[in-house]
Amino acid sequence: MSFVRFATVRFRDFAFSRSLVSARYCAFALSLLAAAAVALPQSDRGAIAGSVLDSSGAAVANAKITASGAETGTVYTTTSTATGAYRIPDMRVGPYNVSVTSSGFKTAEKTGVVVQINTITSLDFTLQPGDVKETLTVVASDPTLNTETSEIGTVVSTRQIIDLPLAVNASGQSHLRSPEDFVFITPGTVGPGSADSSSGTFQAKLAGGQNFGNEVILDGASTARADSGSAFDQTAPSVEALQEFKVTTSTVPAEFGRTTGGVESFTTKSGTNKFHGTAYDIFRNEDLNAKEWFQNLNSLPKDIDKKNDYGGSFGGPVWIPKVYNGQDKTFFFFSWEQYRQKQGSTNLSTVPTDSEKQGDFSAFLTSTQVGTNPCDNNNPVFQGEIFDPSTTQTVGSVQCRKPFAGNKISGPFSTVAENIMKFIPEPNVTPSAANDNGLINNFSFTTVNPILDTTWTVRIDHSFSEKDKFFFSFSKRDQESINGSPNLPPPLDSGSFNHPFISDYYRVGWDHFLSSSILNHLNVGLNRIYNNNVNSSANGTDWPAKLGISGAHGPIFPQIGFSGGGLQSLTSYGNAQFDANFVNSLVLADSVSWTHGRHSLRLGVDWRAYQYSVIDASHESPGLGFDFAQTAVQQTISGASLTGNPFSSFLLGAAQNWSLAVRSRQPRFDSRYFAPWRRPAVKRAALNLSSA
């Protein structure tokens, strides 16, 4: 069953309400968990399951099974049931040495047993009569066909992550190497399709699901966002910080019933009993590139192409000389990666000439007659002629205006226009026939657009005892980039904006074995994303007040647009980008697993709270549009559209349109309960039932 609750409240009320709902749901969940149980691993862990038999094929009850981490010394134990079945759930991924002891039998041991993420490894033992002090050791083979569950999935191992190539700054929204690129080695994974120009990784579809319909799990907790679902490409930790991951495309576990596609499960690396680390630098430089065919043909230089991706990692036991030795108990792992790019751009824009800023539009006046003006004794109206809007009148049922003498504005300019013109740069492109003698494409602006993408991850694992194990992980990613390409100096730039994007993932997990057959697993995840679009003019100035726009206040330069005007199409000023998106989600998952005979049962709760707050100040500074019509002869006269000039309308303060802003917040609560049951029907088959 599922409960979904939606609310629209203020942020403070939302936080208070969320805590009440959390307490109520947790109390209800605990009452359920007190009477129930789990056997399959959590999504960032793995499990070992099988049977213990003697040489005649009879079950061996109460045999002790011990799994010891080959790299960490972490120990898991359980005993076989009356039917000889055993299961060790919720194990950290990695290699293990597994031994079985029972009175009257030799000790059986298998080394190199690999526990994979979100996978149950089948491991059967046949005990031989003899002294328990005698040990029969077998080296385990590679992971084989999964006979414990009916799910279909692909595990991408640490070795594949290291060996398979990944492109830098080439996938989805990520500048770093993206671990989600590996989903495409999984059967049943496709991109968004030929009709969609979006990146394949950013909108990959699993098992016929929808864009953003997958469930993405990091260290046991969902990364789902209220704004774009499973989008993970831009927020993922470094590839170097990941141990392995699994893509499940069919018969997913009950707790993932909300997904419309598959499940991507990632787990971060942990330390081992040995200190180990990496250092790397991936760089690209135009000096190492070959010239393109057209560059050779036209003797052109190579394009500037400088990219640098570097970082390192280090992990091992927590060791403080003469104070603490964490061998076999406490481990740490740290990873850091940074991507840098500098790429130049040059834009041609059209700015008003000095004559235009003084009200002189004689350069636009032509000898082409487009009509007659009843307000001016039916004198001819010429293309490019401007008219005084203050003289608008009706003559013979026709609205018309008188022209400015010499096509020069004689009246006073708008105070706002005069203040804005202080920031308008002078044309810097030499007038020529190519730019209509300096009237168009007369300003060249060259900038360097930097990109900085940094991520770091830290993880701590600690074993209090064989019954209690704990981990904490934190991943942060901080991206600074410029969207678009600057076309004018600040504060007028309308072609770009700064785009900081910060994501934080907190994870805490605690495993407690109540007995050899009952395990409680608690996992808490907090996801925080700050997605900001910042106009280059946002420097603390109240721009409307500074420019003299009455009745308006705002943190960014007003958006000034120009339309119409025939020969000249002016570049607009400012842009509306100034908003902050706060996307937070809290995930609480608790499950109990119970193995009894050949049965295994799991019952749990997955509770989530989503917050999506948008603080939009984009149009708190007004948007103003200026058109030729305000200084045209009037629309009712033939040829009027060939008269007037948007910049002359701007000088007079005659706006065509204006706009202001709206804000919104969208909190959401979501909770699900699940109860899968499994019983092996025969030795090589299993029956799985789930309810969510």
C-alpha positions as CSV (number, residue, x, y, z in Angstrom):
1,M,0.0,0.0,0.0
2,S,1.1,3.6,-0.4
3,F,0.3,7.0,1.1
4,V,1.1,10.2,-0.8
5,R,0.4,13.5,0.7
6,F,0.8,16.9,-1.0
7,A,0.9,20.3,0.7
8,T,1.5,23.9,-0.2
9,V,2.8,25.8,2.8
10,R,5.4,28.3,3.9
11,F,8.8,26.9,4.5
12,R,8.7,27.2,8.3
13,D,5.3,25.5,8.4
14,F,6.6,22.9,6.0
15,A,9.5,22.0,8.3
16,F,7.3,21.8,11.3
17,S,4.6,19.7,9.5
18,R,7.3,17.4,8.1
19,S,8.6,16.6,11.6
20,L,5.1,15.7,12.8
21,V,4.5,13.5,9.8
22,S,7.9,11.9,10.3
23,A,7.1,11.0,13.9
24,R,3.7,9.6,13.0
25,Y,5.0,7.5,10.2
26,C,8.0,6.3,12.1
27,A,5.8,5.2,15.0
28,F,3.6,3.3,12.6
29,A,6.5,1.7,10.8
30,L,8.2,0.5,14.1
31,S,4.9,-1.1,15.2
32,L,5.0,-3.1,11.9
33,L,8.6,-3.9,12.1
34,A,8.3,-5.3,15.6
35,A,6.4,-8.3,14.2
36,A,8.1,-8.9,10.9
37,A,11.3,-9.5,9.1
38,V,14.2,-9.2,5.7
39,A,16.5,-11.4,3.8
40,L,17.4,-9.8,0.5
41,P,20.2,-7.3,0.7
42,Q,19.7,-3.5,0.8
43,S,20.5,-1.8,-2.5
44,D,24.1,-0.9,-1.7
45,R,25.0,-4.3,-0.2
46,G,25.0,-7.9,-1.2
47,A,24.4,-11.3,0.4
48,I,25.5,-14.9,0.5
49,A,23.0,-17.7,0.6
50,G,23.0,-21.4,0.1
51,S,22.8,-24.8,1.8
52,V,25.1,-27.0,3.9
53,L,24.9,-30.7,3.2
54,D,26.9,-33.8,4.1
55,S,28.4,-36.2,1.5
56,S,25.1,-38.1,1.3
57,G,23.1,-35.0,0.5
58,A,21.4,-34.7,3.9
59,A,21.0,-31.3,5.5
60,V,23.5,-30.3,8.2
61,A,21.7,-28.2,10.8
62,N,23.3,-25.7,13.2
63,A,26.5,-25.5,11.2
64,K,28.4,-22.2,11.8
65,I,29.0,-20.1,8.7
66,T,31.7,-17.4,9.0
67,A,32.4,-14.8,6.2
68,S,35.5,-12.7,6.7
69,G,36.4,-9.8,4.5
70,A,39.6,-10.6,2.6
71,E,40.6,-6.9,2.6
72,T,39.0,-5.6,5.7
73,G,38.7,-8.5,8.2
74,T,35.1,-7.6,8.8
75,V,33.3,-10.7,10.1
76,Y,29.7,-11.9,9.5
77,T,28.4,-15.1,11.0
78,T,25.2,-17.2,10.9
79,T,24.1,-20.8,11.4
80,S,22.3,-23.2,9.1
81,T,18.7,-24.1,9.7
82,A,17.1,-27.5,10.2
83,T,16.9,-27.8,6.4
84,G,20.6,-26.9,6.0
85,A,19.8,-23.5,4.5
86,Y,21.7,-20.3,5.5
87,R,21.8,-16.7,4.5
88,I,24.0,-13.8,5.4
89,P,22.3,-10.6,4.3
90,D,23.4,-7.0,4.0
91,M,27.1,-7.5,3.5
92,R,29.5,-4.9,2.2
93,V,30.6,-5.6,-1.4
94,G,34.0,-7.1,-1.9
95,P,35.9,-10.4,-1.6
96,Y,35.4,-12.7,1.3
97,N,36.7,-16.0,2.7
98,V,33.8,-18.1,3.8
99,S,34.2,-21.1,6.2
100,V,31.7,-23.7,7.6
101,T,32.3,-25.7,10.8
102,S,30.2,-28.4,12.3
103,S,31.0,-31.1,14.9
104,G,32.0,-34.3,13.2
105,F,33.0,-32.7,9.9
106,K,36.1,-31.2,8.5
107,T,36.0,-27.4,8.2
108,A,35.1,-26.3,4.6
109,E,36.4,-23.0,3.4
110,K,36.0,-21.1,0.1
111,T,38.3,-18.2,-0.6
112,G,37.8,-15.3,-3.0
113,V,34.0,-15.3,-2.8
114,V,32.9,-12.1,-4.4
115,V,29.8,-10.3,-2.9
116,Q,28.4,-7.9,-5.5
117,I,26.1,-5.0,-5.0
118,N,22.3,-5.7,-4.7
119,T,23.1,-9.4,-5.6
120,I,22.7,-12.7,-3.7
121,T,25.7,-14.9,-4.3
122,S,24.8,-18.6,-4.3
123,L,27.3,-20.6,-2.2
124,D,26.7,-24.2,-1.3
125,F,28.9,-26.4,0.9
126,T,29.3,-30.2,1.1
127,L,31.0,-31.2,4.4
128,Q,33.2,-34.3,4.6
129,P,33.4,-36.4,7.8
130,G,36.5,-35.8,9.9
131,D,38.0,-33.6,12.6
132,V,36.8,-30.0,12.6
133,K,40.4,-29.0,13.0
134,E,41.0,-30.2,9.4
135,T,40.3,-27.7,6.7
136,L,39.4,-28.3,3.1
137,T,40.0,-25.1,1.2
138,V,38.6,-24.3,-2.3
139,V,39.2,-21.2,-4.4
140,A,35.8,-19.8,-5.4
141,S,35.0,-19.4,-9.1
142,D,33.8,-16.2,-10.7
143,P,30.2,-15.2,-9.9
144,T,27.8,-17.5,-11.7
145,L,24.2,-17.4,-12.8
146,N,22.0,-16.0,-10.0
147,T,19.7,-18.8,-8.8
148,E,18.5,-17.1,-5.7
149,T,16.2,-14.5,-7.2
150,S,14.3,-14.0,-10.5
151,E,15.6,-10.4,-11.1
152,I,17.6,-9.5,-14.2
153,G,20.4,-7.1,-13.8
154,T,24.0,-6.3,-14.7
155,V,26.8,-5.6,-12.2
156,V,29.6,-3.2,-13.3
157,S,32.6,-4.1,-11.2
158,T,35.5,-2.1,-9.9
159,R,37.7,-3.6,-12.6
160,Q,35.3,-2.5,-15.3
161,I,35.1,1.0,-13.9
162,I,38.9,1.3,-14.0
163,D,39.4,-0.3,-17.4
164,L,36.6,1.0,-19.5
165,P,37.2,4.4,-21.1
166,L,35.0,7.4,-20.3
167,A,35.0,10.7,-22.1
168,V,35.6,14.0,-20.3
169,N,32.9,16.7,-20.7
170,A,30.9,14.6,-23.1
171,S,27.9,13.2,-21.3
172,G,24.7,14.7,-20.2
173,Q,25.0,17.7,-17.8
174,S,28.3,16.5,-16.4
175,H,31.8,17.9,-17.1
176,L,33.5,15.2,-15.2
177,R,33.6,11.6,-16.3
178,S,30.1,10.3,-15.6
179,P,29.6,6.9,-14.0
180,E,26.1,6.8,-15.5
181,D,27.7,6.3,-18.9
182,F,28.1,2.7,-17.9
183,V,24.4,2.1,-18.0
184,F,24.7,1.7,-21.7
185,I,26.5,-1.6,-21.4
186,T,23.4,-3.0,-19.8
187,P,20.9,-4.7,-22.2
188,G,17.6,-2.9,-22.5
189,T,19.1,0.6,-22.0
190,V,18.5,3.3,-24.6
191,G,18.9,7.1,-25.0
192,P,16.1,9.6,-25.3
193,G,15.5,8.8,-29.0
194,S,16.2,10.5,-32.3
195,A,13.3,13.0,-31.8
196,D,14.9,14.3,-28.7
197,S,18.1,16.3,-28.8
198,S,18.8,15.9,-25.1
199,S,21.8,13.9,-24.0
200,G,21.5,10.2,-23.9
201,T,23.0,9.7,-20.4
202,F,21.0,12.5,-18.8
203,Q,17.8,11.0,-20.0
204,A,18.6,7.3,-20.3
205,K,15.7,4.9,-20.3
206,L,15.9,1.4,-18.7
207,A,13.7,-1.6,-19.6
208,G,11.3,0.5,-21.7
209,G,10.7,3.1,-18.9
210,Q,10.3,6.8,-19.3
211,N,12.9,9.6,-19.1
212,F,13.7,10.4,-15.5
213,G,11.7,7.3,-14.5
214,N,14.5,5.2,-13.1
215,E,15.3,4.8,-9.5
216,V,18.9,5.8,-8.6
217,I,20.3,4.6,-5.3
218,L,23.5,5.9,-3.7
219,D,24.8,4.0,-0.7
220,G,21.4,2.6,0.0
221,A,19.2,5.7,-0.3
222,S,17.3,7.1,-3.2
223,T,18.6,10.3,-4.9
224,A,15.2,11.1,-6.3
225,R,14.5,14.8,-6.8
226,A,11.1,16.6,-6.8
227,D,12.2,18.7,-9.8
228,S,13.5,16.1,-12.2
229,G,13.1,12.6,-10.7
230,S,16.1,10.4,-11.1
231,A,18.5,12.9,-12.7
232,F,21.9,11.9,-11.4
233,D,24.4,12.7,-14.1
234,Q,25.2,16.2,-12.9
235,T,25.3,15.3,-9.2
236,A,27.1,12.0,-9.2
237,P,30.3,11.5,-7.2
238,S,33.6,10.9,-8.9
239,V,34.1,7.6,-10.8
240,E,37.1,7.1,-8.6
241,A,34.9,7.2,-5.5
242,L,32.6,4.3,-6.6
243,Q,33.2,0.6,-5.7
244,E,30.7,-0.8,-8.2
245,F,27.1,-0.5,-9.3
246,K,24.3,-2.6,-10.6
247,V,21.5,-1.9,-13.1
248,T,18.4,-4.0,-12.5
249,T,16.0,-4.0,-15.4
250,S,13.5,-6.7,-14.6
251,T,11.7,-8.1,-11.5
252,V,13.0,-5.4,-9.3
253,P,12.5,-5.8,-5.5
254,A,9.3,-4.6,-3.9
255,E,10.8,-1.5,-2.3
256,F,11.4,-0.1,-5.8
257,G,7.8,-0.4,-7.0
258,R,7.6,3.3,-7.6
259,T,10.0,3.2,-10.6
260,T,8.7,3.1,-14.2
261,G,12.0,1.7,-15.5
262,G,15.0,0.1,-13.9
263,V,17.1,0.6,-10.8
264,E,20.6,2.0,-10.7
265,S,22.4,1.1,-7.5
266,F,25.8,2.7,-6.7
267,T,28.0,2.1,-3.7
268,T,31.0,4.2,-2.7
269,K,34.4,2.8,-2.0
270,S,35.5,2.0,1.6
271,G,39.0,1.6,3.1
272,T,40.7,-1.7,3.7
273,N,43.4,-3.0,6.1
274,K,46.0,-1.6,3.7
275,F,46.6,2.0,2.8
276,H,46.0,2.6,-0.9
277,G,45.4,5.5,-3.2
278,T,45.5,6.9,-6.7
279,A,46.5,10.1,-8.5
280,Y,45.7,11.0,-12.0
281,D,45.6,13.9,-14.5
282,I,43.6,13.7,-17.8
283,F,44.3,16.6,-20.0
284,R,43.5,17.8,-23.5
285,N,45.4,20.5,-25.3
286,E,45.2,21.9,-28.9
287,D,49.0,21.3,-29.2
288,L,48.3,17.5,-29.2
289,N,45.4,17.7,-31.7
290,A,45.7,17.3,-35.4
291,K,44.4,20.1,-37.6
292,E,41.0,19.7,-39.1
293,W,40.7,19.3,-42.9
294,F,39.3,22.8,-43.5
295,Q,42.0,24.3,-41.3
296,N,44.7,22.7,-43.4
297,L,42.9,23.8,-46.6
298,N,42.6,27.4,-45.5
299,S,45.9,27.6,-43.5
300,L,44.0,28.4,-40.3
301,P,45.3,27.8,-36.8
302,K,43.9,25.1,-34.6
303,D,41.1,26.0,-32.3
304,I,41.9,26.6,-28.6
305,D,41.0,23.4,-26.7
306,K,42.2,23.2,-23.1
307,K,40.6,20.8,-20.7
308,N,42.1,19.4,-17.5
309,D,40.6,16.7,-15.2
310,Y,42.7,15.7,-12.2
311,G,42.4,14.3,-8.7
312,G,43.2,11.5,-6.4
313,S,42.0,9.2,-3.7
314,F,43.3,7.6,-0.5
315,G,41.9,5.1,2.0
316,G,42.8,2.6,4.6
317,P,42.4,1.8,8.3
318,V,41.9,4.7,10.7
319,W,45.2,4.8,12.5
320,I,46.3,7.3,15.1
321,P,49.8,6.4,16.4
322,K,49.8,5.3,20.0
323,V,46.1,6.2,20.3
324,Y,44.0,4.0,18.0
325,N,44.5,1.2,15.5
326,G,41.5,0.6,13.3
327,Q,42.7,-2.7,11.7
328,D,39.7,-5.0,11.0
329,K,37.3,-2.4,12.6
330,T,37.4,1.2,11.3
331,F,38.2,2.3,7.8
332,F,38.1,5.5,5.8
333,F,38.2,6.5,2.2
334,F,38.5,9.9,0.6
335,S,38.3,11.0,-3.1
336,W,38.7,14.4,-4.7
337,E,38.4,15.4,-8.4
338,Q,38.3,18.7,-10.3
339,Y,37.7,19.6,-13.9
340,R,38.9,22.9,-15.4
341,Q,38.2,24.4,-18.8
342,K,38.8,27.8,-20.3
343,Q,37.3,28.5,-23.7
344,G,37.2,31.8,-25.5
345,S,34.3,33.3,-27.4
346,T,33.7,36.4,-29.6
347,N,30.3,37.9,-30.3
348,L,29.2,40.6,-32.7
349,S,26.4,42.8,-31.3
350,T,24.6,45.9,-32.5
351,V,24.7,48.9,-30.3
352,P,23.4,52.5,-31.0
353,T,25.8,54.9,-32.6
354,D,26.8,58.2,-30.9
355,S,24.3,60.0,-33.2
356,E,21.4,57.8,-32.1
357,K,22.2,58.3,-28.4
358,Q,21.9,62.1,-29.1
359,G,18.5,61.6,-30.8
360,D,19.8,61.9,-34.4
361,F,18.2,59.3,-36.6
362,S,18.9,61.0,-39.9
363,A,21.1,58.0,-41.0
364,F,17.9,55.9,-41.2
365,L,15.9,58.3,-43.3
366,T,15.6,57.3,-46.9
367,S,14.0,58.9,-50.0
368,T,11.6,56.0,-50.4
369,Q,8.0,57.3,-50.0
370,V,5.7,54.9,-48.2
371,G,2.5,57.0,-47.8
372,T,1.1,60.4,-46.9
373,N,0.5,62.0,-43.5
374,P,-2.8,63.9,-42.9
375,C,-1.3,65.4,-39.7
376,D,1.4,67.1,-41.9
377,N,-0.7,68.6,-44.6
378,N,-0.6,65.2,-46.5
379,N,3.1,65.5,-47.0
380,P,4.9,62.3,-48.0
381,V,5.9,59.8,-45.4
382,F,9.4,58.3,-46.0
383,Q,10.8,55.0,-44.9
384,G,12.9,55.4,-41.7
385,E,11.1,58.6,-40.6
386,I,10.3,59.0,-36.9
387,F,7.3,60.8,-35.4
388,D,6.6,62.5,-32.1
389,P,4.1,60.4,-30.0
390,S,3.1,63.5,-28.1
391,T,1.5,64.9,-31.2
392,T,-0.9,62.0,-31.8
393,Q,-4.3,63.3,-33.1
394,T,-7.2,62.2,-35.3
395,V,-7.6,63.9,-38.7
396,G,-10.5,62.8,-40.8
397,S,-11.0,59.6,-38.7
398,V,-7.3,58.7,-39.2
399,Q,-4.9,58.8,-36.3
400,C,-1.5,60.3,-37.1
401,R,1.5,62.1,-35.7
402,K,3.8,64.9,-36.7
403,P,7.4,64.1,-37.7
404,F,10.5,65.1,-35.9
405,A,12.2,67.8,-37.9
406,G,15.3,66.4,-39.7
407,N,14.6,63.0,-38.1
408,K,16.1,64.3,-34.9
409,I,14.4,64.2,-31.5
410,S,14.1,67.7,-30.1
411,G,12.3,67.0,-26.8
412,P,13.8,65.9,-23.5
413,F,15.0,62.3,-23.1
414,S,13.6,59.9,-20.5
415,T,15.7,60.0,-17.3
416,V,15.7,56.2,-17.3
417,A,17.1,56.1,-20.8
418,E,19.8,58.6,-20.0
419,N,20.9,56.5,-17.0
420,I,21.0,53.3,-19.1
421,M,23.0,55.0,-21.9
422,K,25.8,55.5,-19.4
423,F,26.5,51.8,-19.6
424,I,26.1,51.3,-23.4
425,P,29.5,50.8,-25.0
426,E,30.7,52.7,-28.0
427,P,30.9,50.8,-31.4
428,N,34.3,49.3,-31.9
429,V,34.0,47.8,-35.3
430,T,35.2,49.9,-38.3
431,P,32.3,51.0,-40.4
432,S,32.1,49.3,-43.8
433,A,29.7,48.1,-46.4
434,A,29.5,44.8,-44.6
435,N,28.0,46.4,-41.5
436,D,25.9,49.1,-43.3
437,N,28.4,51.8,-42.5
438,G,28.5,51.0,-38.8
439,L,24.8,50.7,-38.2
440,I,24.7,46.9,-37.5
441,N,27.2,44.3,-36.0
442,N,29.3,47.3,-34.8
443,F,30.5,46.0,-31.4
444,S,32.8,43.0,-30.9
445,F,33.1,41.5,-27.4
446,T,35.6,38.8,-26.6
447,T,35.5,36.8,-23.3
448,V,36.9,33.6,-21.7
449,N,34.2,31.4,-20.3
450,P,35.6,29.2,-17.5
451,I,34.2,26.0,-16.2
452,L,35.1,24.6,-12.8
453,D,33.6,21.3,-11.6
454,T,34.8,19.9,-8.2
455,T,33.6,16.8,-6.3
456,W,34.8,15.1,-3.2
457,T,33.6,12.1,-1.2
458,V,34.5,10.7,2.2
459,R,33.3,7.5,3.8
460,I,33.8,5.9,7.2
461,D,33.0,2.3,8.1
462,H,33.1,0.9,11.6
463,S,32.4,-2.5,13.1
464,F,31.4,-2.3,16.7
465,S,31.1,-6.1,16.8
466,E,29.9,-8.9,14.7
467,K,26.3,-7.8,15.5
468,D,26.6,-4.1,14.9
469,K,28.1,-2.3,11.9
470,F,27.9,1.3,10.9
471,F,28.9,3.5,8.0
472,F,28.7,7.2,7.1
473,S,29.4,8.8,3.6
474,F,29.2,12.3,2.3
475,S,29.6,13.4,-1.3
476,K,29.7,17.0,-2.5
477,R,29.8,18.4,-6.0
478,D,30.3,22.1,-6.8
479,Q,30.0,23.3,-10.4
480,E,30.7,26.9,-11.5
481,S,30.0,27.7,-15.2
482,I,28.6,30.3,-17.5
483,N,25.6,29.4,-19.6
484,G,25.6,31.0,-23.0
485,S,28.1,33.4,-24.3
486,P,28.5,37.0,-23.1
487,N,27.6,39.6,-25.8
488,L,27.9,42.9,-23.9
489,P,29.8,44.1,-20.9
490,P,28.0,43.9,-17.5
491,P,25.4,44.9,-16.5
492,L,24.0,44.9,-20.1
493,D,25.0,41.3,-21.0
494,S,21.9,39.5,-22.4
495,G,23.6,36.4,-23.8
496,S,24.8,34.6,-20.7
497,F,24.5,34.0,-16.9
498,N,26.4,32.4,-14.2
499,H,25.2,28.9,-13.2
500,P,26.4,27.6,-9.8
501,F,25.1,24.1,-9.1
502,I,25.9,22.4,-5.8
503,S,24.8,19.0,-4.6
504,D,25.3,17.2,-1.2
505,Y,24.6,13.6,-0.4
506,Y,24.6,12.4,3.2
507,R,24.2,8.7,4.0
508,V,24.1,6.9,7.4
509,G,23.6,3.1,7.7
510,W,23.4,0.8,10.7
511,D,23.1,-3.0,10.7
512,H,22.1,-4.8,13.9
513,F,21.8,-8.6,14.0
514,L,19.2,-9.5,16.6
515,S,20.1,-13.1,16.1
516,S,21.8,-15.3,13.5
517,S,18.5,-15.3,11.5
518,I,17.2,-11.8,12.1
519,L,18.8,-8.5,10.9
520,N,17.6,-5.0,11.2
521,H,19.0,-2.5,8.6
522,L,18.5,1.3,9.0
523,N,19.5,3.7,6.3
524,V,19.0,7.5,6.3
525,G,19.8,9.7,3.3
526,L,19.7,13.4,2.9
527,N,19.9,15.0,-0.5
528,R,20.5,18.7,-0.9
529,I,20.7,20.5,-4.3
530,Y,21.2,24.2,-4.9
531,N,20.7,25.2,-8.5
532,N,21.1,28.9,-9.1
533,N,21.0,31.1,-12.2
534,V,22.8,34.4,-11.5
535,N,22.7,37.4,-13.8
536,S,26.0,39.1,-14.3
537,S,24.5,42.4,-13.0
538,A,23.6,40.9,-9.6
539,N,26.1,42.8,-7.4
540,G,23.9,44.0,-4.6
541,T,22.6,47.1,-6.6
542,D,18.9,47.9,-6.6
543,W,19.0,48.5,-10.4
544,P,15.5,49.9,-10.9
545,A,16.1,52.5,-8.2
546,K,19.5,53.3,-9.6
547,L,18.1,53.8,-13.1
548,G,15.2,55.9,-11.9
549,I,12.4,53.4,-12.6
550,S,9.7,54.4,-10.1
551,G,7.6,51.9,-8.1
552,A,10.0,49.0,-8.8
553,H,12.9,47.4,-7.0
554,G,15.1,44.4,-7.9
555,P,18.6,42.8,-7.8
556,I,19.2,42.6,-11.5
557,F,19.4,45.0,-14.4
558,P,16.1,45.4,-16.2
559,Q,15.6,43.4,-19.3
560,I,15.4,45.9,-22.2
561,G,14.3,44.5,-25.6
562,F,14.0,46.1,-29.0
563,S,11.8,44.9,-31.8
564,G,11.1,46.2,-35.3
565,G,13.0,49.2,-36.8
566,G,13.8,48.0,-40.3
567,L,17.5,48.3,-41.0
568,Q,18.9,48.1,-37.5
569,S,18.1,45.3,-35.0
570,L,19.6,46.3,-31.7
571,T,21.0,43.8,-29.2
572,S,18.8,43.6,-26.1
573,Y,20.1,44.6,-22.6
574,G,20.1,42.4,-19.5
575,N,18.4,39.0,-19.1
576,A,15.8,37.6,-16.7
577,Q,18.1,35.0,-15.1
578,F,18.1,35.4,-11.3
579,D,16.6,32.5,-9.4
580,A,17.5,30.0,-6.8
581,N,16.2,26.4,-6.8
582,F,16.4,24.5,-3.5
583,V,15.8,20.8,-3.9
584,N,15.9,18.8,-0.7
585,S,14.8,15.3,0.1
586,L,15.0,13.1,3.2
587,V,14.9,9.4,2.9
588,L,14.3,7.0,5.8
589,A,14.4,3.3,5.1
590,D,14.2,0.6,7.7
591,S,13.8,-3.1,7.2
592,V,13.9,-6.4,9.1
593,S,14.9,-9.7,7.5
594,W,14.2,-13.1,8.8
595,T,15.3,-16.5,7.6
596,H,13.5,-19.6,8.9
597,G,14.0,-23.0,7.4
598,R,13.9,-22.5,3.6
599,H,11.8,-19.4,3.9
600,S,13.0,-15.8,4.0
601,L,10.8,-12.8,4.7
602,R,11.4,-9.1,4.6
603,L,9.2,-6.2,5.8
604,G,10.2,-2.6,5.7
605,V,9.2,1.0,5.2
606,D,10.7,3.6,2.8
607,W,9.6,7.1,3.9
608,R,10.5,10.2,1.9
609,A,10.0,14.0,2.2
610,Y,10.6,16.2,-0.8
611,Q,11.0,19.9,-0.9
612,Y,11.3,22.0,-4.0
613,S,11.5,25.7,-3.4
614,V,12.0,28.2,-6.1
615,I,13.0,31.8,-5.2
616,D,12.5,33.6,-8.4
617,A,13.6,37.3,-8.5
618,S,14.0,37.3,-12.3
619,H,11.3,39.8,-13.0
620,E,11.4,41.8,-9.8
621,S,13.4,44.1,-11.9
622,P,10.9,44.9,-14.7
623,G,11.2,43.7,-18.2
624,L,10.6,46.5,-20.8
625,G,10.0,46.1,-24.5
626,F,10.4,49.0,-27.0
627,D,9.0,48.8,-30.5
628,F,9.0,51.0,-33.7
629,A,5.2,51.6,-33.3
630,Q,5.6,54.2,-30.6
631,T,7.4,56.6,-33.0
632,A,5.8,55.4,-36.2
633,V,3.4,57.6,-38.1
634,Q,0.5,55.4,-36.9
635,Q,-0.6,51.9,-37.8
636,T,-3.8,53.1,-39.6
637,I,-1.7,54.7,-42.3
638,S,-0.3,52.7,-45.2
639,G,3.5,52.0,-44.9
640,A,3.5,52.8,-41.1
641,S,5.5,49.6,-40.3
642,L,8.4,51.1,-42.3
643,T,8.6,54.1,-40.1
644,G,9.6,54.6,-36.4
645,N,12.6,53.3,-34.6
646,P,12.7,51.2,-31.3
647,F,15.6,53.1,-29.9
648,S,13.9,56.4,-30.5
649,S,10.9,55.0,-28.5
650,F,13.4,54.0,-25.8
651,L,14.8,57.6,-25.6
652,L,11.3,58.9,-25.1
653,G,10.4,56.3,-22.5
654,A,7.6,55.0,-24.6
655,A,7.5,51.3,-23.7
656,Q,5.5,48.7,-25.7
657,N,5.2,46.2,-22.8
658,W,6.5,45.4,-19.3
659,S,6.5,42.4,-17.0
660,L,7.0,41.4,-13.3
661,A,7.5,38.1,-11.3
662,V,5.9,35.2,-9.4
663,R,7.4,32.8,-6.7
664,S,6.5,29.2,-5.7
665,R,7.4,26.4,-3.4
666,Q,6.4,22.8,-3.7
667,P,6.9,20.5,-0.7
668,R,5.8,16.8,-1.0
669,F,5.6,13.8,1.2
670,D,5.8,10.2,0.0
671,S,5.9,6.9,2.0
672,R,5.8,3.2,0.8
673,Y,5.7,-0.1,2.6
674,F,7.0,-3.4,1.2
675,A,6.9,-7.0,2.2
676,P,8.6,-9.5,-0.2
677,W,8.5,-13.3,0.7
678,R,10.8,-15.9,-0.8
679,R,10.9,-19.7,-0.7
680,P,13.1,-21.9,-2.7
681,A,10.8,-24.4,-4.5
682,V,13.5,-26.8,-5.4
683,K,17.3,-26.7,-5.2
684,R,17.7,-24.6,-8.3
685,A,14.5,-22.6,-8.3
686,A,12.9,-20.0,-6.1
687,L,9.4,-18.5,-5.6
688,N,9.4,-14.7,-5.0
689,L,6.3,-12.8,-3.9
690,S,6.2,-9.1,-3.2
691,S,3.8,-6.5,-2.0
692,A,4.4,-2.7,-2.0
